[in-house]
């Protein structure tokens, strides 16, 4: 049987709990402001690019 460092085990458990809590909050509160801005800017760029490729008749 191999001895374990209890401090490492305690900290690993705390990290796992913190990560689980963060994942739950991400689902609960939705995407961050930066992610929302990124999606919005990408959508606007695609729209501009599409409009730029239209042919005038």
PQR file of N, CA, C, O and H, with PARSE charges and radii, in Angstrom:
ATOM      1  N   UNK A   1       0.849  -1.175   0.000 -0.4000 1.5000
ATOM      2  CA  UNK A   1       0.000   0.000   0.000 -0.0000 2.0000
ATOM      3  C   UNK A   1       0.897   1.241   0.000  0.5500 1.7000
ATOM      4  O   UNK A   1       1.850   1.338   0.773 -0.5500 1.4000
ATOM      5  N   UNK A   2       0.572   2.174  -0.874 -0.4000 1.5000
ATOM      6  CA  UNK A   2       1.385   3.373  -1.021 -0.0000 2.0000
ATOM      7  C   UNK A   2       0.787   4.518  -0.195  0.5500 1.7000
ATOM      8  O   UNK A   2      -0.417   4.763  -0.268 -0.5500 1.4000
ATOM      9  H   UNK A   2      -0.202   2.096  -1.502  0.4000 1.0000
ATOM     10  N   UNK A   3       1.609   5.218   0.583 -0.4000 1.5000
ATOM     11  CA  UNK A   3       1.084   6.341   1.362 -0.0000 2.0000
ATOM     12  C   UNK A   3       0.732   7.516   0.438  0.5500 1.7000
ATOM     13  O   UNK A   3       1.371   7.718  -0.594 -0.5500 1.4000
ATOM     14  H   UNK A   3       2.587   5.020   0.641  0.4000 1.0000
ATOM     15  N   UNK A   4      -0.282   8.279   0.821 -0.4000 1.5000
ATOM     16  CA  UNK A   4      -0.685   9.438   0.020 -0.0000 2.0000
ATOM     17  C   UNK A   4      -0.519  10.699   0.855  0.5500 1.7000
ATOM     18  O   UNK A   4      -0.579  10.673   2.085 -0.5500 1.4000
ATOM     19  H   UNK A   4      -0.802   8.115   1.660  0.4000 1.0000
ATOM     20  N   UNK A   5      -0.314  11.778   0.161 -0.4000 1.5000
ATOM     21  CA  UNK A   5      -0.199  13.072   0.821 -0.0000 2.0000
ATOM     22  C   UNK A   5      -1.613  13.628   0.984  0.5500 1.7000
ATOM     23  O   UNK A   5      -2.294  13.919   0.001 -0.5500 1.4000
ATOM     24  H   UNK A   5      -0.265  11.799  -0.837  0.4000 1.0000
ATOM     25  N   UNK A   6      -2.042  13.771   2.230 -0.4000 1.5000
ATOM     26  CA  UNK A   6      -3.409  14.208   2.485 -0.0000 2.0000
ATOM     27  C   UNK A   6      -3.663  15.639   2.015  0.5500 1.7000
ATOM     28  O   UNK A   6      -4.780  15.969   1.618 -0.5500 1.4000
ATOM     29  H   UNK A   6      -1.489  13.535   3.029  0.4000 1.0000
ATOM     30  N   UNK A   7      -2.640  16.489   2.058 -0.4000 1.5000
ATOM     31  CA  UNK A   7      -2.809  17.856   1.577 -0.0000 2.0000
ATOM     32  C   UNK A   7      -3.103  17.865   0.083  0.5500 1.7000
ATOM     33  O   UNK A   7      -3.958  18.622  -0.375 -0.5500 1.4000
ATOM     34  H   UNK A   7      -1.732  16.220   2.381  0.4000 1.0000
ATOM     35  N   UNK A   8      -2.398  17.025  -0.685 -0.4000 1.5000
ATOM     36  CA  UNK A   8      -2.647  16.959  -2.126 -0.0000 2.0000
ATOM     37  C   UNK A   8      -4.040  16.426  -2.405  0.5500 1.7000
ATOM     38  O   UNK A   8      -4.726  16.923  -3.299 -0.5500 1.4000
ATOM     39  H   UNK A   8      -1.703  16.410  -0.313  0.4000 1.0000
ATOM     40  N   UNK A   9      -4.465  15.428  -1.657 -0.4000 1.5000
ATOM     41  CA  UNK A   9      -5.798  14.857  -1.846 -0.0000 2.0000
ATOM     42  C   UNK A   9      -6.874  15.886  -1.512  0.5500 1.7000
ATOM     43  O   UNK A   9      -7.869  16.001  -2.229 -0.5500 1.4000
ATOM     44  H   UNK A   9      -3.909  15.025  -0.930  0.4000 1.0000
ATOM     45  N   UNK A  10      -6.680  16.627  -0.435 -0.4000 1.5000
ATOM     46  CA  UNK A  10      -7.656  17.649  -0.029 -0.0000 2.0000
ATOM     47  C   UNK A  10      -7.753  18.746  -1.085  0.5500 1.7000
ATOM     48  O   UNK A  10      -8.848  19.180  -1.441 -0.5500 1.4000
ATOM     49  H   UNK A  10      -5.872  16.534   0.147  0.4000 1.0000
ATOM     50  N   UNK A  11      -6.602  19.192  -1.581 -0.4000 1.5000
ATOM     51  CA  UNK A  11      -6.591  20.252  -2.583 -0.0000 2.0000
ATOM     52  C   UNK A  11      -7.179  19.761  -3.904  0.5500 1.7000
ATOM     53  O   UNK A  11      -7.875  20.518  -4.581 -0.5500 1.4000
ATOM     54  H   UNK A  11      -5.712  18.840  -1.292  0.4000 1.0000
ATOM     55  N   UNK A  12      -6.916  18.519  -4.281 -0.4000 1.5000
ATOM     56  CA  UNK A  12      -7.477  17.963  -5.511 -0.0000 2.0000
ATOM     57  C   UNK A  12      -9.001  17.893  -5.415  0.5500 1.7000
ATOM     58  O   UNK A  12      -9.705  18.193  -6.380 -0.5500 1.4000
ATOM     59  H   UNK A  12      -6.351  17.905  -3.731  0.4000 1.0000
ATOM     60  N   UNK A  13      -9.505  17.495  -4.240 -0.4000 1.5000
ATOM     61  CA  UNK A  13     -10.945  17.429  -4.035 -0.0000 2.0000
ATOM     62  C   UNK A  13     -11.549  18.830  -4.125  0.5500 1.7000
ATOM     63  O   UNK A  13     -12.604  19.011  -4.734 -0.5500 1.4000
ATOM     64  H   UNK A  13      -8.933  17.251  -3.456  0.4000 1.0000
ATOM     65  N   UNK A  14     -10.893  19.814  -3.528 -0.4000 1.5000
ATOM     66  CA  UNK A  14     -11.390  21.193  -3.568 -0.0000 2.0000
ATOM     67  C   UNK A  14     -11.407  21.721  -5.002  0.5500 1.7000
ATOM     68  O   UNK A  14     -12.350  22.403  -5.401 -0.5500 1.4000
ATOM     69  H   UNK A  14     -10.037  19.667  -3.034  0.4000 1.0000
ATOM     70  N   UNK A  15     -10.360  21.406  -5.782 -0.4000 1.5000
ATOM     71  CA  UNK A  15     -10.319  21.839  -7.186 -0.0000 2.0000
ATOM     72  C   UNK A  15     -11.458  21.216  -7.980  0.5500 1.7000
ATOM     73  O   UNK A  15     -12.085  21.884  -8.802 -0.5500 1.4000
ATOM     74  H   UNK A  15      -9.593  20.852  -5.458  0.4000 1.0000
ATOM     75  N   UNK A  16     -11.727  19.934  -7.735 -0.4000 1.5000
ATOM     76  CA  UNK A  16     -12.798  19.237  -8.450 -0.0000 2.0000
ATOM     77  C   UNK A  16     -14.156  19.855  -8.102  0.5500 1.7000
ATOM     78  O   UNK A  16     -14.994  20.052  -8.983 -0.5500 1.4000
ATOM     79  H   UNK A  16     -11.218  19.391  -7.067  0.4000 1.0000
ATOM     80  N   UNK A  17     -14.371  20.160  -6.827 -0.4000 1.5000
ATOM     81  CA  UNK A  17     -15.632  20.779  -6.415 -0.0000 2.0000
ATOM     82  C   UNK A  17     -15.785  22.165  -7.019  0.5500 1.7000
ATOM     83  O   UNK A  17     -16.872  22.539  -7.460 -0.5500 1.4000
ATOM     84  H   UNK A  17     -13.691  20.000  -6.111  0.4000 1.0000
ATOM     85  N   UNK A  18     -14.700  22.927  -7.038 -0.4000 1.5000
ATOM     86  CA  UNK A  18     -14.740  24.272  -7.608 -0.0000 2.0000
ATOM     87  C   UNK A  18     -15.040  24.215  -9.101  0.5500 1.7000
ATOM     88  O   UNK A  18     -15.813  25.025  -9.612 -0.5500 1.4000
ATOM     89  H   UNK A  18     -13.817  22.623  -6.679  0.4000 1.0000
ATOM     90  N   UNK A  19     -14.436  23.266  -9.795 -0.4000 1.5000
ATOM     91  CA  UNK A  19     -14.677  23.100 -11.225 -0.0000 2.0000
ATOM     92  C   UNK A  19     -16.130  22.711 -11.488  0.5500 1.7000
ATOM     93  O   UNK A  19     -16.749  23.223 -12.421 -0.5500 1.4000
ATOM     94  H   UNK A  19     -13.809  22.608  -9.379  0.4000 1.0000
ATOM     95  N   UNK A  20     -16.670  21.821 -10.680 -0.4000 1.5000
ATOM     96  CA  UNK A  20     -18.063  21.406 -10.841 -0.0000 2.0000
ATOM     97  C   UNK A  20     -19.003  22.585 -10.595  0.5500 1.7000
ATOM     98  O   UNK A  20     -19.988  22.757 -11.313 -0.5500 1.4000
ATOM     99  H   UNK A  20     -16.167  21.405  -9.922  0.4000 1.0000
ATOM    100  N   UNK A  21     -18.700  23.389  -9.587 -0.4000 1.5000
ATOM    101  CA  UNK A  21     -19.524  24.562  -9.289 -0.0000 2.0000
ATOM    102  C   UNK A  21     -19.448  25.567 -10.443  0.5500 1.7000
ATOM    103  O   UNK A  21     -20.458  26.169 -10.809 -0.5500 1.4000
ATOM    104  H   UNK A  21     -17.899  23.249  -9.004  0.4000 1.0000
ATOM    105  N   UNK A  22     -18.267  25.748 -11.011 -0.4000 1.5000
ATOM    106  CA  UNK A  22     -18.097  26.673 -12.126 -0.0000 2.0000
ATOM    107  C   UNK A  22     -18.879  26.192 -13.351  0.5500 1.7000
ATOM    108  O   UNK A  22     -19.497  27.000 -14.044 -0.5500 1.4000
ATOM    109  H   UNK A  22     -17.446  25.260 -10.714  0.4000 1.0000
ATOM    110  N   UNK A  23     -18.857  24.896 -13.620 -0.4000 1.5000
ATOM    111  CA  UNK A  23     -19.607  24.351 -14.747 -0.0000 2.0000
ATOM    112  C   UNK A  23     -21.107  24.547 -14.543  0.5500 1.7000
ATOM    113  O   UNK A  23     -21.825  24.887 -15.484 -0.5500 1.4000
ATOM    114  H   UNK A  23     -18.355  24.240 -13.057  0.4000 1.0000
ATOM    115  N   UNK A  24     -21.573  24.335 -13.327 -0.4000 1.5000
ATOM    116  CA  UNK A  24     -22.998  24.521 -13.034 -0.0000 2.0000
ATOM    117  C   UNK A  24     -23.394  25.978 -13.210  0.5500 1.7000
ATOM    118  O   UNK A  24     -24.464  26.267 -13.748 -0.5500 1.4000
ATOM    119  H   UNK A  24     -20.989  24.060 -12.563  0.4000 1.0000
ATOM    120  N   UNK A  25     -22.559  26.888 -12.772 -0.4000 1.5000
ATOM    121  CA  UNK A  25     -22.861  28.313 -12.928 -0.0000 2.0000
ATOM    122  C   UNK A  25     -22.819  28.726 -14.389  0.5500 1.7000
ATOM    123  O   UNK A  25     -23.605  29.576 -14.806 -0.5500 1.4000
ATOM    124  H   UNK A  25     -21.690  26.653 -12.335  0.4000 1.0000
ATOM    125  N   UNK A  26     -21.924  28.149 -15.173 -0.4000 1.5000
ATOM    126  CA  UNK A  26     -21.849  28.476 -16.593 -0.0000 2.0000
ATOM    127  C   UNK A  26     -23.146  28.083 -17.291  0.5500 1.7000
ATOM    128  O   UNK A  26     -23.638  28.807 -18.157 -0.5500 1.4000
ATOM    129  H   UNK A  26     -21.285  27.458 -14.834  0.4000 1.0000
ATOM    130  N   UNK A  27     -23.691  26.942 -16.912 -0.4000 1.5000
ATOM    131  CA  UNK A  27     -24.958  26.504 -17.498 -0.0000 2.0000
ATOM    132  C   UNK A  27     -26.097  27.385 -16.985  0.5500 1.7000
ATOM    133  O   UNK A  27     -26.994  27.754 -17.743 -0.5500 1.4000
ATOM    134  H   UNK A  27     -23.291  26.354 -16.209  0.4000 1.0000
ATOM    135  N   UNK A  28     -26.053  27.714 -15.712 -0.4000 1.5000
ATOM    136  CA  UNK A  28     -27.129  28.481 -15.082 -0.0000 2.0000
ATOM    137  C   UNK A  28     -27.200  29.904 -15.622  0.5500 1.7000
ATOM    138  O   UNK A  28     -28.294  30.411 -15.869 -0.5500 1.4000
ATOM    139  H   UNK A  28     -25.323  27.414 -15.097  0.4000 1.0000
ATOM    140  N   UNK A  29     -26.069  30.550 -15.808 -0.4000 1.5000
ATOM    141  CA  UNK A  29     -26.049  31.964 -16.176 -0.0000 2.0000
ATOM    142  C   UNK A  29     -25.744  32.218 -17.644  0.5500 1.7000
ATOM    143  O   UNK A  29     -25.753  33.370 -18.079 -0.5500 1.4000
ATOM    144  H   UNK A  29     -25.180  30.138 -15.607  0.4000 1.0000
ATOM    145  N   UNK A  30     -25.474  31.170 -18.421 -0.4000 1.5000
ATOM    146  CA  UNK A  30     -25.273  31.329 -19.854 -0.0000 2.0000
ATOM    147  C   UNK A  30     -23.875  31.801 -20.207  0.5500 1.7000
ATOM    148  O   UNK A  30     -22.982  31.837 -19.360 -0.5500 1.4000
ATOM    149  H   UNK A  30     -25.467  30.234 -18.068  0.4000 1.0000
ATOM    150  N   UNK A  31     -23.698  32.164 -21.482 -0.4000 1.5000
ATOM    151  CA  UNK A  31     -22.365  32.557 -21.954 -0.0000 2.0000
ATOM    152  C   UNK A  31     -21.910  33.892 -21.348  0.5500 1.7000
ATOM    153  O   UNK A  31     -22.725  34.731 -20.966 -0.5500 1.4000
ATOM    154  H   UNK A  31     -24.423  32.134 -22.169  0.4000 1.0000
ATOM    155  N   UNK A  32     -20.610  34.058 -21.275 -0.4000 1.5000
ATOM    156  CA  UNK A  32     -20.061  35.284 -20.708 -0.0000 2.0000
ATOM    157  C   UNK A  32     -20.247  36.443 -21.686  0.5500 1.7000
ATOM    158  O   UNK A  32     -20.597  36.239 -22.848 -0.5500 1.4000
ATOM    159  H   UNK A  32     -19.948  33.376 -21.586  0.4000 1.0000
ATOM    160  N   UNK A  33     -20.015  37.628 -21.212 -0.4000 1.5000
ATOM    161  CA  UNK A  33     -20.169  38.815 -22.040 -0.0000 2.0000
ATOM    162  C   UNK A  33     -19.204  38.767 -23.224  0.5500 1.7000
ATOM    163  O   UNK A  33     -19.564  39.155 -24.335 -0.5500 1.4000
ATOM    164  H   UNK A  33     -19.731  37.794 -20.267  0.4000 1.0000
ATOM    165  N   UNK A  34     -17.989  38.296 -22.991 -0.4000 1.5000
ATOM    166  CA  UNK A  34     -17.009  38.201 -24.069 -0.0000 2.0000
ATOM    167  C   UNK A  34     -17.474  37.214 -25.146  0.5500 1.7000
ATOM    168  O   UNK A  34     -17.310  37.471 -26.338 -0.5500 1.4000
ATOM    169  H   UNK A  34     -17.696  37.980 -22.088  0.4000 1.0000
ATOM    170  N   UNK A  35     -18.050  36.094 -24.726 -0.4000 1.5000
ATOM    171  CA  UNK A  35     -18.546  35.120 -25.701 -0.0000 2.0000
ATOM    172  C   UNK A  35     -19.716  35.690 -26.499  0.5500 1.7000
ATOM    173  O   UNK A  35     -19.810  35.471 -27.707 -0.5500 1.4000
ATOM    174  H   UNK A  35     -18.184  35.885 -23.758  0.4000 1.0000
ATOM    175  N   UNK A  36     -20.605  36.419 -25.829 -0.4000 1.5000
ATOM    176  CA  UNK A  36     -21.727  37.039 -26.526 -0.0000 2.0000
ATOM    177  C   UNK A  36     -21.237  38.049 -27.546  0.5500 1.7000
ATOM    178  O   UNK A  36     -21.728  38.086 -28.674 -0.5500 1.4000
ATOM    179  H   UNK A  36     -20.528  36.597 -24.848  0.4000 1.0000
ATOM    180  N   UNK A  37     -20.261  38.878 -27.151 -0.4000 1.5000
ATOM    181  CA  UNK A  37     -19.712  39.880 -28.074 -0.0000 2.0000
ATOM    182  C   UNK A  37     -19.026  39.215 -29.250  0.5500 1.7000
ATOM    183  O   UNK A  37     -19.118  39.704 -30.376 -0.5500 1.4000
ATOM    184  H   UNK A  37     -19.862  38.849 -26.234  0.4000 1.0000
ATOM    185  N   UNK A  38     -18.346  38.117 -29.012 -0.4000 1.5000
ATOM    186  CA  UNK A  38     -17.659  37.395 -30.077 -0.0000 2.0000
ATOM    187  C   UNK A  38     -18.651  36.862 -31.098  0.5500 1.7000
ATOM    188  O   UNK A  38     -18.438  36.991 -32.304 -0.5500 1.4000
ATOM    189  H   UNK A  38     -18.271  37.719 -28.097  0.4000 1.0000
ATOM    190  N   UNK A  39     -19.727  36.269 -30.620 -0.4000 1.5000
ATOM    191  CA  UNK A  39     -20.750  35.722 -31.518 -0.0000 2.0000
ATOM    192  C   UNK A  39     -21.400  36.852 -32.314  0.5500 1.7000
ATOM    193  O   UNK A  39     -21.619  36.720 -33.518 -0.5500 1.4000
ATOM    194  H   UNK A  39     -19.899  36.165 -29.640  0.4000 1.0000
ATOM    195  N   UNK A  40     -21.706  37.953 -31.649 -0.4000 1.5000
ATOM    196  CA  UNK A  40     -22.336  39.091 -32.315 -0.0000 2.0000
ATOM    197  C   UNK A  40     -21.435  39.661 -33.400  0.5500 1.7000
ATOM    198  O   UNK A  40     -21.890  39.920 -34.514 -0.5500 1.4000
ATOM    199  H   UNK A  40     -21.528  38.061 -30.670  0.4000 1.0000
ATOM    200  N   UNK A  41     -20.170  39.856 -33.083 -0.4000 1.5000
ATOM    201  CA  UNK A  41     -19.259  40.428 -34.070 -0.0000 2.0000
ATOM    202  C   UNK A  41     -19.046  39.478 -35.244  0.5500 1.7000
ATOM    203  O   UNK A  41     -18.933  39.929 -36.384 -0.5500 1.4000
ATOM    204  H   UNK A  41     -19.800  39.646 -32.178  0.4000 1.0000
ATOM    205  N   UNK A  42     -18.988  38.177 -34.986 -0.4000 1.5000
ATOM    206  CA  UNK A  42     -18.831  37.211 -36.056 -0.0000 2.0000
ATOM    207  C   UNK A  42     -20.054  37.209 -36.971  0.5500 1.7000
ATOM    208  O   UNK A  42     -19.919  37.121 -38.192 -0.5500 1.4000
ATOM    209  H   UNK A  42     -19.080  37.811 -34.060  0.4000 1.0000
ATOM    210  N   UNK A  43     -21.241  37.305 -36.385 -0.4000 1.5000
ATOM    211  CA  UNK A  43     -22.476  37.357 -37.172 -0.0000 2.0000
ATOM    212  C   UNK A  43     -22.508  38.615 -38.036  0.5500 1.7000
ATOM    213  O   UNK A  43     -22.878  38.553 -39.209 -0.5500 1.4000
ATOM    214  H   UNK A  43     -21.351  37.376 -35.393  0.4000 1.0000
ATOM    215  N   UNK A  44     -22.127  39.738 -37.470 -0.4000 1.5000
ATOM    216  CA  UNK A  44     -22.108  40.990 -38.225 -0.0000 2.0000
ATOM    217  C   UNK A  44     -21.092  40.927 -39.361  0.5500 1.7000
ATOM    218  O   UNK A  44     -21.364  41.415 -40.457 -0.5500 1.4000
ATOM    219  H   UNK A  44     -21.826  39.788 -36.517  0.4000 1.0000
ATOM    220  N   UNK A  45     -19.929  40.336 -39.115 -0.4000 1.5000
ATOM    221  CA  UNK A  45     -18.900  40.232 -40.149 -0.0000 2.0000
ATOM    222  C   UNK A  45     -19.386  39.351 -41.291  0.5500 1.7000
ATOM    223  O   UNK A  45     -19.184  39.678 -42.461 -0.5500 1.4000
ATOM    224  H   UNK A  45     -19.708  39.940 -38.224  0.4000 1.0000
ATOM    225  N   UNK A  46     -20.023  38.239 -40.959 -0.4000 1.5000
ATOM    226  CA  UNK A  46     -20.541  37.355 -42.012 -0.0000 2.0000
ATOM    227  C   UNK A  46     -21.588  38.068 -42.846  0.5500 1.7000
ATOM    228  O   UNK A  46     -21.636  37.904 -44.065 -0.5500 1.4000
ATOM    229  H   UNK A  46     -20.188  37.973 -40.009  0.4000 1.0000
ATOM    230  N   UNK A  47     -22.431  38.863 -42.191 -0.4000 1.5000
ATOM    231  CA  UNK A  47     -23.453  39.615 -42.913 -0.0000 2.0000
ATOM    232  C   UNK A  47     -22.814  40.640 -43.849  0.5500 1.7000
ATOM    233  O   UNK A  47     -23.238  40.781 -44.996 -0.5500 1.4000
ATOM    234  H   UNK A  47     -22.392  38.996 -41.201  0.4000 1.0000
ATOM    235  N   UNK A  48     -21.798  41.354 -43.364 -0.4000 1.5000
ATOM    236  CA  UNK A  48     -21.097  42.343 -44.201 -0.0000 2.0000
ATOM    237  C   UNK A  48     -20.413  41.663 -45.380  0.5500 1.7000
ATOM    238  O   UNK A  48     -20.467  42.157 -46.506 -0.5500 1.4000
ATOM    239  H   UNK A  48     -21.454  41.239 -42.432  0.4000 1.0000
ATOM    240  N   UNK A  49     -19.770  40.531 -45.119 -0.4000 1.5000
ATOM    241  CA  UNK A  49     -19.084  39.816 -46.194 -0.0000 2.0000
ATOM    242  C   UNK A  49     -20.073  39.343 -47.249  0.5500 1.7000
ATOM    243  O   UNK A  49     -19.798  39.433 -48.446 -0.5500 1.4000
ATOM    244  H   UNK A  49     -19.726  40.129 -44.205  0.4000 1.0000
ATOM    245  N   UNK A  50     -21.214  38.843 -46.814 -0.4000 1.5000
ATOM    246  CA  UNK A  50     -22.229  38.379 -47.752 -0.0000 2.0000
ATOM    247  C   UNK A  50     -22.769  39.542 -48.570  0.5500 1.7000
ATOM    248  O   UNK A  50     -22.959  39.414 -49.779 -0.5500 1.4000
ATOM    249  H   UNK A  50     -21.438  38.770 -45.842  0.4000 1.0000
ATOM    250  N   UNK A  51     -23.017  40.675 -47.919 -0.4000 1.5000
ATOM    251  CA  UNK A  51     -23.513  41.845 -48.637 -0.0000 2.0000
ATOM    252  C   UNK A  51     -22.471  42.357 -49.629  0.5500 1.7000
ATOM    253  O   UNK A  51     -22.827  42.867 -50.692 -0.5500 1.4000
ATOM    254  H   UNK A  51     -22.862  40.779 -46.937  0.4000 1.0000
ATOM    255  N   UNK A  52     -21.211  42.226 -49.296 -0.4000 1.5000
ATOM    256  CA  UNK A  52     -20.140  42.685 -50.182 -0.0000 2.0000
ATOM    257  C   UNK A  52     -20.005  41.837 -51.426  0.5500 1.7000
ATOM    258  O   UNK A  52     -19.465  42.301 -52.430 -0.5500 1.4000
ATOM    259  H   UNK A  52     -20.922  41.812 -48.433  0.4000 1.0000
ATOM    260  N   UNK A  53     -20.484  40.599 -51.386 -0.4000 1.5000
ATOM    261  CA  UNK A  53     -20.370  39.712 -52.538 -0.0000 2.0000
ATOM    262  C   UNK A  53     -21.590  39.718 -53.434  0.5500 1.7000
ATOM    263  O   UNK A  53     -21.607  39.046 -54.464 -0.5500 1.4000
ATOM    264  H   UNK A  53     -20.923  40.222 -50.571  0.4000 1.0000
ATOM    265  N   UNK A  54     -22.615  40.473 -53.052 -0.4000 1.5000
ATOM    266  CA  UNK A  54     -23.813  40.542 -53.876 -0.0000 2.0000
ATOM    267  C   UNK A  54     -23.526  41.349 -55.138  0.5500 1.7000
ATOM    268  O   UNK A  54     -22.762  42.314 -55.113 -0.5500 1.4000
ATOM    269  H   UNK A  54     -22.601  41.020 -52.214  0.4000 1.0000
ATOM    270  N   UNK A  55     -24.142  40.946 -56.224 -0.4000 1.5000
ATOM    271  CA  UNK A  55     -23.973  41.631 -57.492 -0.0000 2.0000
ATOM    272  C   UNK A  55     -25.086  42.667 -57.652  0.5500 1.7000
ATOM    273  O   UNK A  55     -26.248  42.391 -57.355 -0.5500 1.4000
ATOM    274  H   UNK A  55     -24.763  40.162 -56.244  0.4000 1.0000
ATOM    275  N   UNK A  56     -24.722  43.862 -58.125 -0.4000 1.5000
ATOM    276  CA  UNK A  56     -25.703  44.897 -58.387 -0.0000 2.0000
ATOM    277  C   UNK A  56     -26.219  44.729 -59.807  0.5500 1.7000
ATOM    278  O   UNK A  56     -25.439  44.506 -60.733 -0.5500 1.4000
ATOM    279  H   UNK A  56     -23.778  44.087 -58.367  0.4000 1.0000
ATOM    280  N   UNK A  57     -27.513  44.834 -59.978 -0.4000 1.5000
ATOM    281  CA  UNK A  57     -28.106  44.695 -61.322 -0.0000 2.0000
ATOM    282  C   UNK A  57     -28.736  45.972 -61.758  0.5500 1.7000
ATOM    283  O   UNK A  57     -29.284  46.046 -62.858 -0.5500 1.4000
ATOM    284  H   UNK A  57     -28.146  45.015 -59.226  0.4000 1.0000
TER
END
